[in-house]
Amino acid sequence: MKLQRIFAAALSGFLLMASVPALESDAAFVPDGAVASVTVNNVTSYYYDNPSSGGAEAMWNTAMTGTSATVMLYADWNSSYGTRFGTGAGFIYDGALNVPSGHEITIDLNGYSINRNLEFAVEHGEVIHVAGGGTLNLTDTNQAVESGSITGGNSQNGAGGIYIEAGGTVNMWGGNLTGNKSELSGGAVLLAGEGSLFSMSGGKIFNNSAQQCGGGVAVSDGTFKLANGDITNNTGQDGGGIYAQAGEVSLSGGTVAQNTAVHGGGVLLNGTAAFTLKGKTAVQSNIASGENRVGGGILAMGSMPIKIGGKPTVLNNSADGVQSNLVFWQENAESNTVLPCHIQNVGTDIEAKIGVSLAGNLKSAIFAPDWSGSDCFICDAMDYALENQDGNLVLKRSLSYSSVVGNKKMLLLIVTCVLIALAVIAILILAFKKNTKEEEKPKTKKKVTAVKVSKKPKKEEPAEEEELDDDDEDEDEEDVEDIEDDEEYEDDEYEDDLDDEDEEEE
């Protein structure tokens, strides 16, 4: 009987293990109190938050003993020494997690967070540093939570979340990069050199900030690819969601939305950065806000061609309330400058919808040389027009309301002039009404005073007839008769006075 029970238990255990994936099988047998595990060369070790185990700090140092390792969290990992995660081979720059050259580390957040807890910016305040030749794979297999995050970075001179050196690689399949800050560039991610790569196929980058470039992602050089996932609610001076100075940015899926910057709310392309927009990528609801703001969705300032394919959507982005989607701008351009934008069609679908406009002094742009794609472009304002000229699609604009409304000084001047004009018109109307009332008012009757003479009366001078205005010609006859009666009465009085004087002299 005892042997049968042992056999039944073994069989049920085998069936249970065969019925679930490997990661869930491992998780089902995690020892109580374990905070993390590391698997190196197919050997899994568990670590606990106690002095003998060394916790997550010891686990990370163990991961450096092999060229390939997988780390699994079973609890939140907060920095142990105020702002540092630990010391040893697995750490760099006073406590940031390090992925050295020649190592490939996979982190499964498993619904938990890695938090550096930096309230103030420090030099190299990133959470994770990926060296040239190193590879980091970031995922989150906890489908029930999906809240695992890299957070709490705050850097003076680089990324807040993940710093990628030239030649370093990060593949993001899940998890979140959130709550990280940079006083320079790359609130969440900074690709710092040629050959660096950040490939995003899932997860979210949100609520990060940079005081200068790239609130979400900054590409100093290297390649950034977004195939799936969300970049939302990030802020920066230039490029709220993504900023690129050189290298390449490729958006083939996912969403860039609700990011904010002064220049390029969603994406800012500068210098020699190449840009590809394809698939079902959505760039929407991004905002350019502040003084001299420009480019709510995508601000193209670089010299490299833009490639468009698939059916992306770039709509409903704004610059302080004005539609501002894909905007071309050349800084300090002359007023007669024609910008060769060179948008290339790489298979644009008829369902693609992209709002377009110009900024600065640009009056026109060779928008798409030899464009043979679908009619996917929509002018952001009424004063823009797309015309075919010599086989090229040219974007033009004229100086009208929508082109001056973006200039706050110009708008203030216009409003002031309108108010002054309205005030002058109001004064003129009041003056006109006053004059009209005075003209309509009946004239007062003049009383003729008799003049006494000492001897003989002078010959009566005929009374001057009152001049009547054109408007008074229509007065009632009754008023005229009254005036004549008054004059006859005054003449009678005058004659009586003369008779009395003659009698006295006699």
Backbone torsions as a table, in degrees:
resi	resn	phi	psi	omega
1	MET	NA	-44.7	180.0
2	LYS	-62.8	-40.1	179.8
3	LEU	-65.1	-36.8	179.2
4	GLN	-65.5	-39.8	178.7
5	ARG	-63.4	-41.3	179.9
6	ILE	-64.0	-42.9	-179.6
7	PHE	-64.6	-41.1	-179.9
8	ALA	-65.2	-40.9	179.0
9	ALA	-65.2	-40.9	179.5
10	ALA	-65.1	-40.7	-179.7
11	LEU	-66.2	-43.1	179.6
12	SER	-65.3	-35.9	177.2
13	GLY	-65.7	-40.6	179.1
14	PHE	-63.6	-43.8	179.1
15	LEU	-63.9	-37.4	178.8
16	LEU	-64.3	-43.7	179.7
17	MET	-66.0	-34.9	-178.0
18	ALA	-75.8	-18.1	-174.3
19	SER	-90.3	-8.3	-177.5
20	VAL	-125.6	155.8	177.4
21	PRO	-63.1	166.1	-175.1
22	ALA	-62.8	-44.0	-177.0
23	LEU	-64.0	-42.9	179.4
24	GLU	-68.6	-32.0	176.5
25	SER	-64.2	-43.4	177.7
26	ASP	-63.6	-43.1	-177.7
27	ALA	-64.0	-32.8	-177.8
28	ALA	-66.4	-21.8	-177.9
29	PHE	-113.6	24.4	178.4
30	VAL	-68.3	129.1	178.4
31	PRO	-62.3	146.4	178.6
32	ASP	-59.7	136.2	176.0
33	GLY	88.1	-5.9	179.5
34	ALA	-68.6	136.2	179.1
35	VAL	-100.2	-22.4	-179.3
36	ALA	-167.4	163.9	174.5
37	SER	-140.0	157.7	175.4
38	VAL	-135.0	137.2	178.3
39	THR	-114.5	117.7	178.9
40	VAL	-126.7	126.1	-179.5
41	ASN	54.2	43.3	176.9
42	ASN	66.5	14.5	176.7
43	VAL	-112.4	122.8	-178.0
44	THR	-101.3	130.7	177.5
45	SER	-119.9	140.0	-179.3
46	TYR	-106.7	148.2	-177.8
47	TYR	-130.9	147.5	-174.2
48	TYR	-123.8	158.9	-178.7
49	ASP	-85.9	69.4	176.2
50	ASN	-148.1	161.9	-176.2
51	PRO	-58.4	-37.3	-176.8
52	SER	-69.0	-33.2	-179.1
53	SER	-85.8	-35.9	-177.8
54	GLY	86.7	-5.2	175.2
55	GLY	62.1	-152.8	-175.5
56	ALA	-65.4	-27.8	178.5
57	GLU	-61.8	-47.6	178.6
58	ALA	-66.8	-36.7	178.5
59	MET	-59.5	-45.8	-177.4
60	TRP	-66.0	-38.5	176.9
61	ASN	-65.1	-34.7	176.5
62	THR	-64.9	-35.9	179.7
63	ALA	-60.7	-25.2	-178.8
64	MET	-78.3	-7.7	-178.6
65	THR	-77.2	-14.4	177.5
66	GLY	-123.6	160.5	178.9
67	THR	-76.4	-16.9	178.4
68	SER	-138.0	133.4	-177.6
69	ALA	-151.5	151.4	175.7
70	THR	-121.2	127.1	-178.2
71	VAL	-110.1	132.8	178.1
72	MET	-124.2	128.9	177.4
73	LEU	-93.0	143.4	173.6
74	TYR	-123.2	6.6	177.4
75	ALA	-162.5	163.9	175.4
76	ASP	-65.1	140.6	179.2
77	TRP	-112.0	105.1	177.5
78	ASN	-101.2	150.6	-180.0
79	SER	-57.5	132.9	-171.5
80	SER	-83.1	-27.1	-173.1
81	TYR	-118.4	52.7	-179.9
82	GLY	80.9	-72.0	-179.8
83	THR	-125.0	5.2	-175.9
84	ARG	-118.3	143.9	176.6
85	PHE	-84.5	-23.8	-179.6
86	GLY	161.9	-173.0	178.9
87	THR	-130.6	159.0	179.0
88	GLY	122.9	-166.4	-174.5
89	ALA	-65.5	-23.4	-176.2
90	GLY	-89.9	6.5	-174.5
91	PHE	-132.3	153.5	-175.8
92	ILE	-148.2	157.3	176.3
93	TYR	51.7	54.5	174.2
94	ASP	59.9	41.6	167.5
95	GLY	119.2	-1.6	175.6
96	ALA	-75.8	148.2	175.3
97	LEU	-66.6	136.1	-176.3
98	ASN	-116.1	137.3	169.9
99	VAL	-114.8	99.1	-173.0
100	PRO	-72.2	165.8	176.3
101	SER	-60.3	138.1	179.3
102	GLY	84.6	1.6	-179.8
103	HIS	-114.1	143.2	173.2
104	GLU	-122.8	114.2	-176.2
105	ILE	-115.6	128.9	174.8
106	THR	-107.5	123.8	177.7
107	ILE	-108.0	120.4	171.6
108	ASP	-102.4	106.5	-177.4
109	LEU	-65.2	-28.7	174.9
110	ASN	56.0	32.1	178.3
111	GLY	87.3	2.5	-178.1
112	TYR	-111.4	174.8	-174.3
113	SER	-120.3	152.5	168.7
114	ILE	-112.9	111.3	-168.9
115	ASN	-122.4	118.8	179.4
116	ARG	-83.7	-17.6	172.9
117	ASN	60.0	39.5	178.6
118	LEU	-87.4	110.7	177.1
119	GLU	-80.2	-29.3	179.8
120	PHE	-122.1	148.8	-177.8
121	ALA	-69.4	138.9	175.2
122	VAL	-130.7	163.4	177.7
123	GLU	-65.1	132.0	-173.8
124	HIS	49.7	60.3	179.8
125	GLY	-89.6	20.7	179.3
126	GLU	-70.0	160.0	177.1
127	VAL	-78.7	-45.7	-177.9
128	ILE	-129.1	134.6	177.0
129	HIS	-115.2	121.9	-179.8
130	VAL	-106.8	114.8	-178.1
131	ALA	-77.0	162.8	175.4
132	GLY	-59.5	129.2	-176.6
133	GLY	88.6	-4.0	176.5
134	GLY	-97.5	155.4	-179.2
135	THR	-133.1	130.8	175.2
136	LEU	-118.3	127.6	172.9
137	ASN	-109.9	124.2	-176.5
138	LEU	-116.2	126.4	179.9
139	THR	-146.2	174.0	177.3
140	ASP	-149.2	104.1	-176.0
141	THR	-90.2	1.3	178.5
142	ASN	-81.5	87.4	-175.6
143	GLN	-67.3	-20.8	-178.9
144	ALA	-76.3	-24.7	-174.4
145	VAL	-112.4	-54.8	-178.3
146	GLU	53.8	39.4	-177.8
147	SER	-121.2	10.3	179.2
148	GLY	-63.7	141.2	-172.9
149	SER	-147.6	153.4	167.6
150	ILE	-104.3	117.2	-170.1
151	THR	-148.9	170.9	173.6
152	GLY	81.7	8.5	176.2
153	GLY	-79.7	147.3	-179.1
154	ASN	-155.3	101.4	-168.7
155	SER	-115.3	144.4	176.0
156	GLN	-82.2	-30.3	-167.8
157	ASN	-131.4	17.1	-179.2
158	GLY	-175.9	-151.3	-174.7
159	ALA	-65.0	148.4	171.7
160	GLY	-86.2	-36.4	-177.4
161	GLY	-96.9	-70.7	-176.7
162	ILE	-127.6	123.7	177.2
163	TYR	-101.4	125.2	-177.6
164	ILE	-116.0	113.6	177.9
165	GLU	-71.2	168.0	174.3
166	ALA	-56.6	126.9	-179.5
167	GLY	88.7	-3.4	177.9
168	GLY	-87.2	157.1	-175.9
169	THR	-134.6	135.7	172.7
170	VAL	-129.9	127.7	173.3
171	ASN	-112.9	119.0	-178.4
172	MET	-108.8	116.0	179.8
173	TRP	-107.5	-17.5	-179.0
174	GLY	-171.7	178.4	-178.4
175	GLY	89.3	-179.4	-176.5
176	ASN	-129.8	142.4	167.2
177	LEU	-110.6	108.9	-172.4
178	THR	-149.6	151.6	175.5
179	GLY	70.3	29.9	178.3
180	ASN	-110.3	152.4	-175.2
181	LYS	-135.9	152.1	174.1
182	SER	-141.1	136.3	174.8
183	GLU	-81.5	-6.1	179.4
184	LEU	-119.0	-98.0	-175.2
185	SER	-136.3	146.1	177.3
186	GLY	84.7	73.7	179.8
187	GLY	-58.6	-44.5	178.8
188	ALA	-102.1	-44.2	-174.0
189	VAL	-139.6	138.2	172.4
190	LEU	-128.0	119.8	170.5
191	LEU	-92.7	107.3	-165.0
192	ALA	-93.9	-6.8	-176.5
193	GLY	-161.1	170.7	-178.6
194	GLU	-60.8	136.3	179.6
195	GLY	87.1	-4.1	175.6
196	SER	-75.6	149.8	-175.4
197	LEU	-140.7	131.4	170.0
198	PHE	-126.8	113.6	-178.4
199	SER	-113.9	119.3	-175.1
200	MET	-112.8	114.4	179.6
201	SER	-116.0	6.8	-179.9
202	GLY	177.2	174.0	-179.9
203	GLY	86.6	-171.8	-175.9
204	LYS	-139.3	144.3	170.4
205	ILE	-119.9	107.5	-174.7
206	PHE	-147.9	154.7	176.9
207	ASN	56.7	44.1	171.9
208	ASN	-113.3	164.8	-177.9
209	SER	-149.0	149.4	174.3
210	ALA	-135.5	138.3	-179.4
211	GLN	-73.6	-20.9	178.7
212	GLN	-116.9	-90.7	-169.4
213	CYS	-113.3	137.8	171.8
214	GLY	70.4	79.1	177.0
215	GLY	-61.7	-35.8	175.9
216	GLY	-95.4	-63.2	-176.6
217	VAL	-131.4	133.2	174.1
218	ALA	-120.2	129.4	179.6
219	VAL	-113.3	97.0	173.0
220	SER	-69.3	-41.0	170.9
221	ASP	-165.9	155.6	-177.3
222	GLY	119.8	-159.6	-174.9
223	THR	-132.9	128.7	173.2
224	PHE	-116.5	127.6	-179.9
225	LYS	-124.3	129.1	174.7
226	LEU	-118.5	109.8	178.1
227	ALA	-103.5	-28.6	179.7
228	ASN	-162.9	155.3	-178.4
229	GLY	114.8	177.9	-174.6
230	ASP	-125.8	137.9	171.0
231	ILE	-120.9	103.0	-169.9
232	THR	-138.5	151.9	170.4
233	ASN	57.1	34.9	174.3
234	ASN	-100.9	155.2	-177.9
235	THR	-132.9	147.7	177.3
236	GLY	-164.2	171.0	175.3
237	GLN	-73.8	-48.6	178.5
238	ASP	-123.7	115.3	-179.6
239	GLY	78.0	87.0	-179.3
240	GLY	-66.2	-43.5	178.5
241	GLY	-90.9	-53.4	-175.4
242	ILE	-138.6	137.1	173.0
243	TYR	-128.8	137.1	179.0
244	ALA	-136.7	126.6	177.5
245	GLN	-99.1	-35.3	179.3
246	ALA	-151.3	-179.2	179.9
247	GLY	78.9	-140.7	-173.4
248	GLU	-146.1	140.7	172.7
249	VAL	-121.7	125.4	-179.3
250	SER	-127.4	118.1	177.4
251	LEU	-111.8	110.1	-179.1
252	SER	-116.6	3.8	179.4
253	GLY	179.2	-179.7	178.6
254	GLY	83.2	-171.0	-173.8
255	THR	-134.7	135.7	170.4
256	VAL	-119.6	105.3	-170.0
257	ALA	-146.0	149.9	171.3
258	GLN	59.3	31.1	172.7
259	ASN	-94.7	158.3	-174.4
260	THR	-136.2	137.0	174.5
261	ALA	-156.8	167.2	173.7
262	VAL	-73.2	-43.6	178.9
263	HIS	-120.9	118.0	179.0
264	GLY	73.0	76.0	-178.0
265	GLY	-58.4	-43.7	178.9
266	GLY	-91.9	-56.5	-176.0
267	VAL	-140.1	138.4	171.6
268	LEU	-125.1	124.9	179.0
269	LEU	-109.6	124.6	-174.6
270	ASN	-133.3	166.1	173.8
271	GLY	58.2	-125.4	-176.8
272	THR	-107.6	21.7	-178.9
273	ALA	-70.6	127.5	175.0
274	ALA	-88.9	149.4	-174.0
275	PHE	-139.0	131.2	176.3
276	THR	-124.2	128.4	179.7
277	LEU	-123.9	114.8	-176.9
278	LYS	-154.0	-170.5	-178.8
279	GLY	66.9	-144.6	178.3
280	LYS	-109.3	31.1	-180.0
281	THR	-58.6	138.1	177.3
282	ALA	-118.1	118.7	173.5
283	VAL	-113.3	104.6	-170.9
284	GLN	-151.8	155.1	175.2
285	SER	60.3	27.0	172.6
286	ASN	-91.5	156.5	-171.6
287	ILE	-133.4	133.6	166.3
288	ALA	-100.4	121.6	-173.1
289	SER	-140.0	143.4	179.2
290	GLY	118.6	178.5	-179.9
291	GLU	-66.1	135.9	-179.5
292	ASN	62.1	26.6	-178.8
293	ARG	-67.8	148.0	179.9
294	VAL	-160.3	142.1	174.8
295	GLY	78.5	82.3	-179.7
296	GLY	-69.9	-43.6	-177.0
297	GLY	-92.8	-75.3	179.9
298	ILE	-127.8	122.0	177.2
299	LEU	-105.0	113.7	-177.9
300	ALA	-100.4	109.1	179.0
301	MET	-116.8	-7.1	-173.7
302	GLY	-80.8	178.3	-177.5
303	SER	-102.8	-4.9	-176.7
304	MET	-88.9	152.8	179.3
305	PRO	-64.0	154.0	173.0
306	ILE	-108.5	129.5	-179.6
307	LYS	-105.8	131.2	-179.6
308	ILE	-126.6	129.7	178.4
309	GLY	-150.7	171.4	-179.5
310	GLY	71.2	-146.6	-180.0
311	LYS	-134.2	64.4	176.4
312	PRO	-72.6	162.4	177.1
313	THR	-125.4	123.8	175.0
314	VAL	-128.7	87.4	-175.3
315	LEU	-143.5	163.3	173.7
316	ASN	61.8	27.7	168.8
317	ASN	-96.3	157.1	-172.8
318	SER	-147.3	157.3	170.3
319	ALA	-118.8	96.0	-175.6
320	ASP	51.2	48.8	173.8
321	GLY	94.2	-13.3	179.8
322	VAL	-96.5	135.2	179.3
323	GLN	-53.7	127.0	-176.5
324	SER	-153.2	94.1	-172.3
325	ASN	-104.3	-93.6	173.8
326	LEU	-94.7	110.8	-172.0
327	VAL	-118.0	133.5	177.0
328	PHE	-105.8	133.1	-176.1
329	TRP	-147.2	133.9	172.9
330	GLN	-119.9	114.7	-174.6
331	GLU	-63.2	137.1	178.1
332	ASN	60.7	27.3	178.8
333	ALA	-72.3	145.8	173.9
334	GLU	-68.1	157.2	-175.7
335	SER	-65.1	-22.4	-179.5
336	ASN	-102.3	14.8	-178.2
337	THR	-69.5	133.5	172.1
338	VAL	-107.8	116.2	-174.0
339	LEU	-90.1	121.1	175.3
340	PRO	-81.0	91.9	-174.8
341	CYS	-71.4	-35.6	178.0
342	HIS	57.0	60.7	171.0
343	ILE	-80.6	127.3	-177.4
344	GLN	-106.8	135.5	178.7
345	ASN	-86.8	118.1	177.6
346	VAL	-119.1	45.1	177.3
347	GLY	96.7	50.6	-179.5
348	THR	-72.4	133.9	-179.6
349	ASP	-86.6	154.7	-179.2
350	ILE	-63.4	-22.0	-178.7
351	GLU	-84.5	-5.1	178.3
352	ALA	-65.9	138.8	179.4
353	LYS	-136.2	116.6	-175.2
354	ILE	-135.9	118.5	174.3
355	GLY	-78.4	139.7	-175.8
356	VAL	-133.2	150.8	175.7
357	SER	-165.6	175.0	178.0
358	LEU	-117.1	164.0	178.5
359	ALA	-139.6	167.0	-179.5
360	GLY	71.6	-144.0	-178.2
361	ASN	-88.0	0.2	-176.4
362	LEU	-66.3	127.0	177.7
363	LYS	-99.3	-26.2	-179.6
364	SER	-155.9	162.9	179.8
365	ALA	-150.3	138.2	170.8
366	ILE	-72.7	91.5	-166.1
367	PHE	-69.9	-42.5	-177.3
368	ALA	-150.8	92.7	178.2
369	PRO	-60.5	135.6	176.6
370	ASP	53.3	40.1	-177.5
371	TRP	-74.8	125.6	179.6
372	SER	-126.6	15.3	-177.1
373	GLY	-85.4	-170.0	-178.5
374	SER	-76.0	166.9	-179.9
375	ASP	-81.9	76.4	-173.4
376	CYS	-99.1	-6.6	-174.9
377	PHE	-92.9	141.6	179.6
378	ILE	-128.2	125.9	178.6
379	CYS	-68.3	135.3	-176.4
380	ASP	-71.6	-19.7	-178.1
381	ALA	-145.2	164.6	-176.0
382	MET	-65.8	-26.8	-175.9
383	ASP	-88.4	9.9	173.4
384	TYR	-103.2	150.3	178.5
385	ALA	-146.8	144.3	174.8
386	LEU	-107.4	123.1	-176.8
387	GLU	-128.8	147.5	174.4
388	ASN	-90.8	121.9	179.1
389	GLN	-134.5	116.2	177.8
390	ASP	54.3	39.1	178.2
391	GLY	83.7	-1.5	179.4
392	ASN	-107.2	149.7	174.0
393	LEU	-94.0	116.4	-174.5
394	VAL	-111.2	131.9	176.9
395	LEU	-98.9	124.2	-178.3
396	LYS	-126.1	159.5	173.4
397	ARG	-147.9	161.0	176.0
398	SER	-122.2	159.2	-178.7
399	LEU	-78.2	103.2	179.1
400	SER	-143.9	-162.7	-173.4
401	TYR	-52.3	-53.2	-173.3
402	SER	-67.4	-23.4	-178.6
403	SER	-85.1	-18.8	178.2
404	VAL	-104.5	-17.5	-176.7
405	VAL	-64.8	-24.6	179.3
406	GLY	-74.1	-17.5	179.5
407	ASN	-90.3	111.7	-174.2
408	LYS	-63.9	-38.7	179.4
409	LYS	-65.7	-42.7	178.1
410	MET	-63.7	-42.4	179.7
411	LEU	-63.2	-41.1	178.3
412	LEU	-63.7	-41.2	178.6
413	LEU	-62.8	-43.0	179.8
414	ILE	-62.9	-46.0	179.8
415	VAL	-61.3	-41.9	179.5
416	THR	-62.2	-45.3	179.5
417	CYS	-62.3	-40.5	179.0
418	VAL	-63.7	-42.8	179.3
419	LEU	-63.9	-41.7	178.1
420	ILE	-62.7	-44.0	179.4
421	ALA	-61.3	-42.3	178.7
422	LEU	-63.5	-38.9	178.9
423	ALA	-64.7	-43.4	178.7
424	VAL	-62.5	-43.6	178.7
425	ILE	-61.3	-41.5	179.4
426	ALA	-63.0	-41.3	178.9
427	ILE	-63.6	-43.9	179.6
428	LEU	-63.0	-40.1	178.7
429	ILE	-63.2	-44.8	178.6
430	LEU	-61.9	-42.4	179.3
431	ALA	-64.1	-40.5	179.6
432	PHE	-63.8	-43.5	179.0
433	LYS	-63.2	-38.1	-179.6
434	LYS	-65.0	-44.9	179.0
435	ASN	-63.7	-38.8	179.8
436	THR	-63.3	-40.4	179.1
437	LYS	-65.5	-40.2	180.0
438	GLU	-65.8	-37.2	178.7
439	GLU	-68.8	-34.3	-179.3
440	GLU	-77.1	-16.8	-177.8
441	LYS	-72.1	130.9	-179.2
442	PRO	-62.4	143.0	179.9
443	LYS	-76.4	145.6	179.6
444	THR	-73.7	146.6	179.5
445	LYS	-78.4	131.9	-179.8
446	LYS	-85.8	134.2	176.7
447	LYS	-93.0	128.6	-179.2
448	VAL	-91.5	122.5	-178.1
449	THR	-93.1	130.3	179.1
450	ALA	-70.6	144.3	-179.2
451	VAL	-114.0	123.5	179.6
452	LYS	-83.0	141.0	177.5
453	VAL	-119.7	147.4	-174.5
454	SER	-75.2	-35.6	-177.1
455	LYS	-121.8	-95.4	-175.4
456	LYS	-97.1	141.4	178.8
457	PRO	-70.7	139.4	176.3
458	LYS	-73.6	153.4	179.2
459	LYS	-60.3	130.8	-175.8
460	GLU	-64.0	124.5	177.6
461	GLU	-81.1	135.9	178.1
462	PRO	-63.9	133.7	-179.5
463	ALA	-64.7	136.3	178.2
464	GLU	-69.1	133.2	178.7
465	GLU	-75.6	136.6	177.9
466	GLU	-69.8	135.9	176.7
467	GLU	-80.6	129.8	-179.0
468	LEU	-104.2	135.1	175.4
469	ASP	-70.3	161.1	178.8
470	ASP	-57.5	-35.0	-178.0
471	ASP	-72.0	-22.3	-176.0
472	ASP	-87.6	-5.7	-177.1
473	GLU	-65.9	-21.9	-177.0
474	ASP	-94.5	13.6	-179.4
475	GLU	-64.0	158.3	-177.9
476	ASP	-65.1	145.1	178.6
477	GLU	-62.8	-27.0	-178.9
478	GLU	-63.8	-39.3	178.6
479	ASP	-64.8	-38.5	-179.6
480	VAL	-64.9	-42.7	179.5
481	GLU	-64.2	-37.3	177.9
482	ASP	-60.9	-42.3	-179.0
483	ILE	-64.6	-40.9	179.6
484	GLU	-65.7	-41.2	178.1
485	ASP	-60.5	-40.5	179.1
486	ASP	-63.0	-40.3	-178.8
487	GLU	-67.8	-40.0	178.2
488	GLU	-64.0	-39.8	179.6
489	TYR	-62.8	-41.3	-179.7
490	GLU	-68.0	-35.2	177.1
491	ASP	-65.3	-41.0	177.8
492	ASP	-60.9	-44.3	178.1
493	GLU	-60.0	-40.4	-178.4
494	TYR	-64.3	-42.4	178.3
495	GLU	-65.8	-40.1	178.3
496	ASP	-60.6	-40.8	179.4
497	ASP	-62.3	-40.0	-179.5
498	LEU	-66.4	-40.9	179.5
499	ASP	-62.9	-41.4	178.6
500	ASP	-61.7	-40.9	-179.5
501	GLU	-65.7	-40.2	179.1
502	ASP	-63.5	-39.9	179.2
503	GLU	-62.8	-42.8	178.9
504	GLU	-62.2	-39.7	-180.0
505	GLU	-65.7	-37.0	177.4
506	GLU	-67.7	NA	NA
